[in-house]
Amino acid sequence: METKRILDELRAEGDRIDRAIAAIEGLNSTGRRRTRAAATRRRRGRMSAAARRKLSRLLKQRWAQGKMKLRAEAKAAQAPKPARRMSQAARKKIAAAQRARWARVRAQQQAQKKVA
C-alpha cells in the first residue's frame, strides 16, 4: 500500500508542476495570459491552385469510374431476354379453354334473359 500512496503523491505533484509550467508559458509579452483556445489553435495549410486542379481531376475521374460501373451493371440487367415461344398445341389448348369459358358466359346471359 505504501507504493500506491507514493505514486498518487507524485502524480499530484506532477499535475501541479504541469499547471505552473502552463501558466508561465501562457503569459505573453504584455503580461496577460493567453486563452487555451488561442494557444492550441493551429493554422490550416493552404492548397495551391495546381493541387486543387489535380484533386479535382482525380475526384472527377473517380466519380466517372463509379458511374461507368453502375451503367455496366444496369446494362447487364437490361439485357434482352430470349423470346419465349409457345407451342402450337399449347395455343390450341388455350383457345379451346377460352371458347368454353365464353360459351358458359353466353349460356348464363341467355338464362338470365329468359328469367327476366
Stockholm file with secondary structure:
# STOCKHOLM 1.0

chainA/1-116         METKRILDELRAEGDRIDRAIAAIEGLNSTGRRRTRAAATRRRRGRMSAAARRKLSRLLKQRWAQGKMKLRAEAKAAQAPKPARRMSQAARKKIAAAQRARWARVRAQQQAQKKVA
#=GR chainA/1-116 SS CHHHHHHHHHHHHHHHHHHHHHHHHTBCTTSCBCCHHHHHCCCCCCCCHHHHHHHHHHHHHHHHHHHHHHHHHHHHHTCCCCCCCCCHHHHHHHHHHHHHHHHHHHHHHHHHHHHC
#=GC SS_cons         CHHHHHHHHHHHHHHHHHHHHHHHHTBCTTSCBCCHHHHHCCCCCCCCHHHHHHHHHHHHHHHHHHHHHHHHHHHHHTCCCCCCCCCHHHHHHHHHHHHHHHHHHHHHHHHHHHHC
//
